[in-house]
Amino acid sequence: MNSAEHLSALRKWMVSKKVDAVYLTCTDPHQSESVADHWKTVQWFTGFTGSVAWAIVTADKAAFWTDGRYTEQAKRQVDATLFALYSISDPKDPDRFDWLRNHIPQGGCLALDASVLSTANFRNIQSAMKSRDIRFELNLESFLNIWTDRPRIPQDSLYQLEEEFTVRTRREKLTALRKELREAAGEGAVTLVCGLDDVVWLTNLRGHDNPLYPFFHAYMVVGPDIALLMTDQRKVTAEQAEGLDADGIFLVPYRETEKFLSHIAAGAKVVLDPHKTPVALFEALPDTVEIVE
């Protein structure tokens, strides 16, 4: 499929879902600076190959933004007959949210991918669109199913960082984190860790999932007496699993993170970073927990 066919398929999906506009990004669920090919949604949709881009599509308009590094590249790669091309570095070009406000009807519906959009960014969109009184569709999965050759999330095995580079053991790092948690939110608080740099620091493990950094896709939940590592368990060797278990870190399948979060006990304090936490995980937390940002 080419960009014109992608646009046609998206607009058919929009009609079926009663959606007036779709906001597409090129980030992953961890807000990584570079992302695996699996999450290069805007690139797949438009043909652009740079690392920073956004696209907004309505029933009869489409617009594309990148930054000043990529403006000439975008002109070569993105079909200007399909997309209006803008740069966030050019003060003469419209802001994404200004453009959206001018092209979505009052009371319309905006579709977003809650699995990758951060909670902080979603709040910015909500604030910017407040005057339009719009509603949100947070699931793009049924549209992205047309990406039939979508690269899978990398599954390369993890490796243990040598002791000379870790400075502190996993147990020492967990002890330090738990002390900070108690001081920040009191006894019994737990934290949801979404940043991949934070996960690899806590676990002293490294991976090959990211094109620039030795990261692997994972979340962690850490509390006074619990430490869970949510990742693809096929990446973890038996020896690594045994070592994690010995240090009190237990494995949970990556795709079961939302399910686990939905069962956190009522009254628990959950410490998180809204700039790192995707909307899907934030929304999975029960209304009965107290969120500390």
Residue pairs with C-beta under 8 A, 6 or more apart in sequence:
1 9
1 146
2 47
3 45
3 46
3 47
3 78
3 79
3 82
3 83
4 79
4 82
6 44
6 45
6 46
6 146
7 57
7 62
7 82
9 143
9 146
10 22
10 45
10 57
10 143
11 57
11 59
13 19
13 142
13 143
14 20
14 22
14 57
14 59
14 111
17 109
17 111
17 137
17 142
18 109
19 109
19 110
19 111
19 137
20 58
20 59
20 104
20 105
20 108
20 109
20 110
20 134
21 56
21 57
21 58
21 100
21 103
21 104
21 108
21 109
21 110
21 111
22 56
22 57
22 110
22 111
22 112
22 140
22 143
23 54
23 55
23 56
23 96
23 100
23 110
23 111
23 112
23 117
23 125
24 41
24 42
24 45
24 54
24 55
24 56
24 57
24 113
25 41
25 42
25 54
25 113
25 116
25 117
26 35
26 39
26 40
26 41
26 42
26 43
26 51
26 52
26 53
26 54
27 35
27 39
27 116
27 117
27 118
28 35
28 36
28 38
28 39
28 116
28 217
29 39
29 115
29 116
29 194
29 217
29 278
29 280
29 281
30 194
30 195
30 196
30 217
30 276
31 118
31 194
31 195
31 275
31 276
32 196
32 210
32 213
32 215
33 212
33 213
34 51
34 210
34 211
34 212
34 213
35 51
35 210
35 211
36 151
36 153
36 154
36 209
36 210
36 211
36 217
37 151
38 150
38 151
38 152
38 153
38 154
39 116
41 113
41 116
41 144
42 48
42 53
42 54
42 55
42 64
43 49
43 50
43 53
44 147
44 150
45 55
46 53
46 55
46 64
46 77
46 78
46 79
46 83
47 77
47 78
47 79
48 64
48 66
48 70
48 73
48 74
48 77
48 78
49 73
49 77
50 66
50 69
50 70
50 73
50 74
52 66
52 67
52 69
52 70
53 64
53 65
53 66
53 70
53 74
54 64
54 65
54 66
54 96
55 62
55 63
55 64
55 65
55 83
56 62
56 63
56 96
56 99
56 100
56 103
58 103
58 104
61 84
61 103
62 82
62 83
62 84
63 83
63 84
63 85
63 86
63 96
63 99
64 74
64 78
64 83
64 84
64 85
64 86
65 86
65 87
65 88
65 93
65 96
66 73
66 74
66 87
66 88
67 87
67 88
67 89
68 87
68 88
68 89
68 90
71 85
71 87
71 89
71 90
74 85
74 87
75 85
78 85
86 93
86 94
86 99
87 93
88 95
88 96
94 102
97 124
97 125
97 128
97 129
100 110
100 128
100 129
101 128
101 129
101 131
101 132
104 110
104 129
104 132
104 134
105 132
106 132
106 133
107 132
107 133
107 134
107 135
108 132
108 134
108 135
109 134
109 135
109 136
109 137
110 125
110 129
110 134
110 135
110 136
110 137
111 136
111 137
111 138
111 139
111 140
111 143
112 122
112 125
112 136
112 137
112 138
112 140
112 279
113 138
113 139
113 140
113 144
114 122
114 138
114 139
114 278
114 279
114 280
114 283
115 141
115 278
115 279
115 280
116 278
117 278
117 279
118 274
118 275
118 276
118 277
118 278
118 279
119 274
119 275
119 277
119 278
119 279
119 282
120 274
120 275
122 279
123 274
126 136
138 279
138 280
138 283
144 150
153 209
153 217
153 232
154 207
154 208
154 209
154 216
154 217
155 232
155 234
155 235
156 207
156 208
156 209
156 235
157 207
157 235
157 236
157 237
158 205
158 206
158 207
158 216
158 235
158 236
158 237
158 240
159 205
159 206
159 207
160 204
160 205
160 206
160 240
160 243
161 200
161 204
161 205
161 206
166 204
168 176
169 204
169 247
170 202
170 203
170 204
170 244
170 247
170 249
171 247
171 248
173 201
173 202
173 204
174 202
174 222
174 227
174 247
174 248
174 249
177 191
177 202
177 222
178 222
178 223
178 224
181 189
181 190
181 191
181 222
181 223
181 224
181 271
182 189
182 224
184 271
184 292
185 269
185 271
185 292
186 269
187 224
188 223
188 224
188 268
188 269
189 223
189 224
189 268
189 269
189 270
189 271
189 292
190 221
190 222
190 223
190 224
190 226
190 264
190 268
190 269
190 270
190 271
191 221
191 222
191 223
191 270
191 271
191 272
192 219
192 220
192 221
192 261
192 270
192 271
192 272
192 277
192 281
193 199
193 202
193 219
193 220
193 221
193 222
194 219
194 272
194 273
194 276
194 277
194 278
194 281
195 273
195 276
196 209
196 210
196 213
196 215
196 216
196 217
196 218
197 213
197 215
198 220
199 215
199 216
199 218
199 219
199 220
199 229
200 206
200 207
200 214
200 215
200 216
202 220
202 222
203 218
203 220
203 229
203 244
203 249
205 216
205 240
206 214
206 215
206 216
207 214
207 215
207 216
207 217
207 235
208 214
208 216
209 215
209 216
209 217
210 216
216 231
216 235
217 231
217 232
217 254
218 229
218 230
218 231
218 254
219 229
219 230
219 231
219 254
219 257
219 281
220 227
220 228
220 229
220 230
221 227
221 228
221 230
221 260
221 261
222 228
226 250
227 247
227 248
227 249
227 250
228 249
228 250
228 251
228 252
228 260
229 244
229 249
229 250
229 251
229 252
230 251
230 252
230 253
230 254
230 256
230 257
230 260
231 251
231 254
232 253
232 254
233 241
233 251
233 253
236 244
236 251
241 251
244 250
244 251
252 260
257 281
257 284
258 280
258 281
258 284
259 284
261 281
261 284
261 285
262 284
262 285
262 286
263 286
264 270
264 285
264 286
264 289
265 289
266 286
266 288
266 289
267 288
267 289
267 290
268 289
268 290
269 289
269 290
269 291
269 292
270 285
270 289
270 290
270 291
270 292
271 292
271 293
272 282
272 291
272 292
272 293
273 293
274 282
274 293
285 291
